[in-house]
Structure formats: C-alpha cells, structure tokens
Amino acid sequence: MPIYESRWADSQLIGTRVRSVWQWQLIFTFSVVVIAVVVAILDVALMVSPGFLVGLILIVAVSAAALVLPWARYPKSAAFLLPVVDVVAIGFLAMAESSLGFLWVFPIAWVATYYGIPELVVSLVIVAVMGISDPTHWGFPAAVILELLIVLLALTFLGITIIVGARRTRAFRHLTRRQANRLDRTLQRVQAAERRVNAVFDSITVGLARIGAGGEIVSANAAYRKLYSLDPRDLRFSTGGAIEYSDHRGRALGPSETSVARAGRGETVENERLWLFDRTGTWRALGLAIRPAEANSLGEPTFLIELEDLTAISEAQREQPTLTRVVSHELRNPLTAILGHADLLLESDGLTDLQRDHLGVIESASERMLTLIQGLLAQTKDADDSAASFDAAGLVAASIEAFEPAAAASELRIDGTVAGPLPVRGDEFRMRQVIDNIVSNAIKYSDRGTVRVVAGLDDDGAVAIAVADEGIGMSPEDVERVFTPYFRAQSVQDEGISGTGLGMGISRDIVEAHGGSIAVESVLGRGTTITVLLPSADTAEGGPT
C-alpha cells in the first residue's frame, strides 16, 4: 500500500477511536443518569448508600476523562482503562442494588467491539471480582453463585458474539477499502489511457468524426471541430454555424443531405467533394469519405466521417484557367512577331535553299504554337462564361429549411409562404448569404412568437422577399443607422447579444449589386420587418456587377 494511503488509513483509525470513546462513554453515562433520576424518585435512601455514591462518582470521573483527554495521542490500549473503570463502577452500583448489574452489558459490549479475547477475559474477571466483593455475597450462598454464573455466561456469550461480528465487519471494511483503492487506480489508468488516445486523435490533421444512429456526433477530433466551429462540450452539428454546399457558391445542402445525416443513415462514401462555408466566411473544399466503424457500447452501428482539406488544391485548379489565359496572352504577342518576321524573310531575295528550309520550319512551328494558344484562350473564356440565373423561391425555401432547427431550439416557429418560381439573375450564393443573414438575425433577436418569411412578386413584377419577427425591435434612430458598418442597436446591446454589426451593410451591398433594394421597418419591443426587392429575370436586364 502506498505511504499516503497508509497514513490516511491510520488517521481514519485514530478518528474512529476518539469517536468510539465519546460514543460509548456518553451513552453509558446517559443511561446511568436516567437510572439515578428514577432511583431518586422511587427510593431516596438508595441515593445516599455508599456503593451507589462511589459508583456515580467513578462514572462521572470517567466521563470527564473521556471528553477532556486527547485520546488521539494515546495508544489504543490506553482507552481500555475507561470500560474497565466502568465495570468497577457498576460493581459498586450493584452492591447498592443488585439489578443495576445489568449495566455491565455496556462496558462488555464496548470491549468486545474494539478489543479482543484477552481484554474480554480481563473484563469478565473484574466483573466476577466485583460480584464476589459484595459483603452480602461473602457467605457464597447457592443463589448468589448461580446468579453470578448466569451473569458471567451471558456476558461471555454477548462478548464473543460481538467480537466475531466486529472482526467480520472489520475484515469486510478492509476488503471494501482495498477494492475501492484498486478500482480508483484502475480508473486513473483508464483515464490516462483515454487522455493519450484523445491526444493522438486530436493530433491527426484529417477531420474525423464518429457518428451514431440518428446522426448524433459521438466524438470528433480537433481538426473536425475547427472546420465546423464546434464546442468540445457540445458536438451538435446545428450549433457550429458552418454550412455545407454541393459546389463552390452552389446550392446549400438541406439538413437531410449533410454529411452527418448521411452517416446517420448508414451511407458509405469514397472520395466525394464537399464544399464548406465556415463561420469566418471562408470557403473550404473537402474530400469526404464515410466508412463503417465499430459498434458503440449498446451494440448500435456507428460510422466514421473523414474530411481532408483540399482547399489549396481546389484554389490552384480554379486559378489554372486564369493563369493559362495570362500566359497564353503573353506568349501570343511574341509569337505573332516571330511569325511576321519569318514571313518577311521568306519574301526577301538572296536566300539559299537551306535558309528557306530553316525559315519554313520556324514559320510552321510558330503557326502551330499560335493555334494552340488561341485554343487555350477560347477554352478559358468558355469556362468563365457561366450562367447567372437562379430561382429565388428555391433559395428562400432552402434557407427556411436550414434554420428550422435553430428556431426550434429558441422555441420559435418559422412560417414560410413562398410563391414561385421567382427567377432572378445574379449570384445565387451571394443572395443566399443575404437571406441567411436576415433570417438568422430574426431568430437571434427574438425571444418569442413566429418568424414570418414571405416571397413572391409585388405589383410591379419585382421579386419581393420579406422577413418579419416579433423580437426586441429597434428605435427609429437605430433604424436609420442599421446599415452603418459596425453599428449595433442599443436594444441589442442591452440584451447582451453578440455580433459584429457588419451583416446588414454587407447585405445591402449585395442586394444593390443585383439592382435591388433593401428596407427596414422596426418598432422597439414589437419586432422588425426587412424587405428585399430584386428585379425579376423575366422583366429586367443586366445583373450583378
């Protein structure tokens, strides 16, 4: 046993000894006091008998010693004197009244509980001596001898029974303590092993997450938590704030299409491209793989999500057309000059046949290279000329679906009314950013009621998207400054709601770049309505700049 455990056990034993001295002596003293009161009421003459007075004086003296003396400093054997003196005191009480000899049960039980057979024998011998010391017993009549024998046998049986029970109790307590210490050491080893495993798990640069049935994230390493901005104490997918997309600036994946939802359904995936728009506003290209993992402690299947950050590779691929166009453009001009001068030389006189052959090779090679460069320029131009028309109705519906879990977590309800199709020309990703920001603010700044989202065509044929909440609202002065960078309404600051004050300004810039407008109406304490107007692709020309 380690040293600190031994010292702790010793201190526990000393504390138990002190408590036992107080407990047994005070219980015994209380019983004697009750008897003394009864005797004073029933037989006053007994109170003044010498034996009774001596017995009471001894018991009072022993009780005072039990309370005053520092028993923690003395050896265990020193406390044995207390029950011995109590036995003697009871002997004097029994000389005054023989029925008081039943009080010997208290010190005998005390000795049997905390000491062994030798101490019990000494106590019984003292009982016998005190019984014989009574002057009324010196004639040794048969009745007295029989009574003393019965008392000794009863006390002996009681003492042995208590000793056996106490030994078993101490053995069981010792065994329990040893098992508890063993379990504690085992738990410490398991916790240390778990910390080592978690350290290795977190050191892996690939994002890893173990998904249980129903899409619950059982565990996730540091790389995965960083990608999705997850708190190690709360691994719920909806709390991260990162949004998965099918493509760069493409369509946001619905709740049932996310990687966690797919893993929860038991799908397996290999080398699939996934796009993530994280909380910092950064696009990340990820290589997604979903594989079966070991079952959990309940025997339920789990799946492992692996996410490899391919952002650098993806950015290089996206930059390749631009680089190709620049290089091709820069090469075309000198090649044109080479080709032109080769033609001029071929038209001149005085060239030998060998010289003309060399110039022909130069001209032919230059024409082939110029053809290749023109082909590269045409390919990069076609790649840059992408379609810019999308359905705003589908965009709004997808945003509503994405924010329904967040609204439910805040005990809010989203009421969406979308009349489509609503064709808009522009950047679908940027407009989704606007709608997400407005709906997110409506949920963030509401503590009750319903968030209403309405999308359709207004009387002028423009696409109108309105988001209304029943939240804290703003004063007229704050409404006028809501698009100012870093401005935050006073009502928001009073509620202690976090934010940067940049979202509304960015949203207005995006909407105006699409040829539209954004308006804010708010009443302090009653809610806010934000309306976005965009030109319909069926009636408007042009697009975002």
Sequence and secondary structure as in RCSB ss.txt:
>XXXX:A:sequence
MPIYESRWADSQLIGTRVRSVWQWQLIFTFSVVVIAVVVAILDVALMVSPGFLVGLILIVAVSAAALVLPWARYP
KSAAFLLPVVDVVAIGFLAMAESSLGFLWVFPIAWVATYYGIPELVVSLVIVAVMGISDPTHWGFPAAVILELLI
VLLALTFLGITIIVGARRTRAFRHLTRRQANRLDRTLQRVQAAERRVNAVFDSITVGLARIGAGGEIVSANAAYR
KLYSLDPRDLRFSTGGAIEYSDHRGRALGPSETSVARAGRGETVENERLWLFDRTGTWRALGLAIRPAEANSLGE
PTFLIELEDLTAISEAQREQPTLTRVVSHELRNPLTAILGHADLLLESDGLTDLQRDHLGVIESASERMLTLIQG
LLAQTKDADDSAASFDAAGLVAASIEAFEPAAAASELRIDGTVAGPLPVRGDEFRMRQVIDNIVSNAIKYSDRGT
VRVVAGLDDDGAVAIAVADEGIGMSPEDVERVFTPYFRAQSVQDEGISGTGLGMGISRDIVEAHGGSIAVESVLG
RGTTITVLLPSADTAEGGPT
>XXXX:A:secstr
  HHHHHHHHHHHHHHHHHHHHHHHHHHHHHHHHHHHHHHHH HHHHTSHHHHHHHHHHHHHHHHHHHS GGGS 
GGGGGHHHHHHHHHHHHHHHH GGGGGGGHHHHHHHHHHS HHHHHHHHHHHHHHHHHSGGGTT  HHHHHHHHH
HHHHHHHHHHHHHHHHHHHHHHHHHHHHHHHHHHHHHHHHHHHHHHHHHHHHH SSEEEEE TTS EEEE HHHH
HHHT BTTB  GGGS  EEESSTT  B  TTTSHHHHHHTT  EEEEEEEEE TTS EEEEEEEEEEE   TTS 
 EEEEEEEE HHHHHHHHHHHHHHHHHHHHHHHHHHHHHHHHHHHHHSSS  HHHHHHHHHHHHHHHHHHHHHHH
HHHHHHHHH    EEEHHHHHHHHHHHHHHHHHHTT EEEEEE    EEES HHHHHHHHHHHHHHHHHT SSSE
EEEEEEE TTS EEEEEE  SS   HHHHHTTTSTT   HHHHHHT    S HHHHHHHHHHHTT EEEEEEETT
TEEEEEEEE  TTT      
